[in-house]
Amino acid sequence: MRYIINGALGLMGREMIRVAGEENVCAKVDKNACSDGYFSKIEGYLGEGDVIVDFSSHLATYDVCEYAVRRKIPLVIASTSHTCEEMQEIYRSCATIPIFLSYNFSGGVFAINEFIKILSSTLEIKKAEIFEKHHKDKKDAPSGTAITFKDTLISFGYPDDIEILSVREGDGYAEHTVRLEMDDEIITVKHEAKNRTLFAKGAVSAAEFIITQKNGLYGMKDLINKRF
């Protein structure tokens, strides 16, 4: 499979190239490109490609979607913090091409979110707290994963004043903890990524999945259901 990687110079972009295999990457795109072999804008690449994987920023949403739609190339979006307008662009684009959107490509994180749904539907939660920690260079806070956990709780009727504590320090990977308190018990669920390879492998699986799909918007639930 031929990958077009947007955000190729970022931490996840570089890991994505390593996991997918340099020989399978037909275009490396990054706004900070300053060397041969890289494109500073995605529209600068006119060659062939089977899938676009965007590990850049939500600010690239319009350019990446426009390019993918114009060239009819399936798209995997791994950026976070999209505005309502950017989400509308994704919804418009998925009418023309298949798009895979996820704020986290870990199967473990997906399982925790499903577990939170079970807990929310069976227990009377009095208080909910979310803690997330990432490396010092991560720009967005809170993380897309923390927001997903919060949105899940809200969708089951929990008030939207859930506290998310975000920490940006060191060079580690992603850590997320959800603490749910009832009258007589407390349940704490934690996920800790051991490396970035976890998310790159998930993005590769998403890419392999999305190129076989019809036009529409897909996510981790679709990928997991396909596996099982």
N, C-alpha and C positions, 0 to 999 in steps of 0.2 A: 504494500500500500504506500502511496506517495503522500507525505504529509506537508502541509504548509503551516509553519509554526509562527504565530504572531506573539511577540513578547519573547523572542528567542534568546535575548541576553539576560533575562531575569532568572532568578533562582529556579523557578519551576520550568521556565522555558528551556534552560540548559539541561535540566534533569529529564524533561520530556524528550529532547533530542537524543540523550544517552540511552534511554529505555527503548524508544522507538527504533533506534539504530540510525546512525549518521547516514548510512547508505539509502535509507528510506525517506529522508527529509529532502524534498525537492526545492524548498524555499524557506529561508530563515529571515524573518521580518522583525525589526525592532526600531522604535523611534530614535534610539540612541546609536544606531548603526554607524560605524565609522571605519569599517574595514571591508576588504573584498569578501564576497560570499554572502553578504547580508544586504537586505533591502530596508531602507528607512521608512517606506510606506508600502502597504500591501498591494496597492494598485500598480506598483512598479514591477510586480512579477506577472509575466504574461504567459508563462509556461503551463504545463499540465499539472494537475493535482487531483487527488481523490477525496481529500478531506482537509478542512482548515481546523486547527486547534488554537484557540485564542487564550493565552495565559497572560495577557497584558493588563488592561485596565478597562473599567466600564466606560471610560471616556472614548474608547475606540469602537464602541458598539455600532454607531452609525456607519463608519467607514467599513468595518468588517462585514456587517450585514449587507450593505450595498454591494460590496465586492462579491460576496458569496452568492447573492441573488442574481447578480448580473452574469456570473460565470456558472451558475447552477451547480455549485459545489456544496455538499453537506458541511455543516458547521458544528463544532463543539465549543461551547462558551464556558470558560472556567474562571472568568473574572467575577467580581462581586460588587456589591453596593450600587446596583443599577437604580437610576431614577425611574419615576413612573413613565416619563417620556421615552427613556431608553427601553423599558420593558414593552412599551407599545410598539417600538420599532422591531423588537424581537418577535412579537406576536404577528405583526404585518409580514415579516420576512418568512416565518414558518409556513405561510400559506403557499410559498413558492418552492421552498427547500426544506429538507428535514434538519431540525436543530436540536442538539442535546445541550441542555442547560443544567448545571449543577454548581452549587457553592462548595461542595466537598465531594471528592471522588473515592472516598473510603467506604467500603461495604460495612465496616464496623460502625461508622457514624450513622449510616442509613439505618442499621439495626437498632441503634440507640434511639433514634427519632421515632421508630415504630414502637419501641418499648415505652417511650414517653406517652404515645397515644393510648396504649393499653392502660398505663397507670392513671392517666387523666380521665379515662372513661370509667374506671372502676373504683377510684379512691377520691375522697373529699380532701383535696389539697388546700391547705391554709396559707402556705407561703412557698414561693418558688424563687430560687436564686441561680444564676448562671455565671460561671467563671471561665474565662478563656485567656490563654497565654500564647504569645507568638514571639518570634525573633524581633529584634529591635528595629529592623528595616521595614517591617510590614506597615503599609500606609493606612489601611482602613481599620477602624475600630468602632464598634465591635465587629467581630468577624462575621462573615456570611453564615457560617455554621451556627454561631450563637444566636443570630437573628432567626434562623430556621427553627431552632429549638423553642425560642420565645413565641414565634408565630404558631407553632404547633400547640403550645399550652393555651394561647389566646383562642385558637379555633375550637378548643373544648370548653370555653367559657371562663377561663382564668382571666382576671383583670389585666389590662395592658401595662401596669406599672411594675412589671417584673424587672428587678435590678440585674444588669449585666456588668460584671467587673472585668475590665480588659487590662492586660499587662503586656507591655512591649519591652522586652529586655533580652540580652544574651543572643546566642546564635542557635538556639534550639528549634524544635519543630512545633507542631500544633498540639495544644492541650486544652481539652474542654471538660468541664464538670457541671453537672446539673444536680442541684440539691432541692428535694421536694419534702416539705414538712407537713405532716398531718397532726391531729390532736395528740396521738400517742406513739407516733413513730416517725422516723426520718429515713428517706431513701436517697442515697447518693450514687449517681452514675458518672463514671469518668472514662474518657477516651484520651489516649496519649499516642501520638504518632512517633514511631521510632526513627523515621527518616522521610525524605521527600519522595523516595521511590514509590511508596505506597500510593501517592496521589497521581504520579506519572503513569503507573500501571493501570490505575483506574481510568485515566484519560485515554489510554491506548484501547482499553476495553470499550469505552464509550465510542471512540472513533470507529472501531471495527463493527460495533452495533449500528451506528447511525447511518453508515453508507448503505445498509440493506433496508432502510425504512422508507416509507412513503412520506410525503410532505407533512409537517406537523411539528409540535413541540414535545420533546421527550426528556426524561430525567432518570435518576438512579432507580426509581421504582420500576420503570420499564426494563432497565438493564437487569436488575436482580430477578424480576419475574421471568425474563427470557432464560436466565441461567437455570432456573429451577422449574 
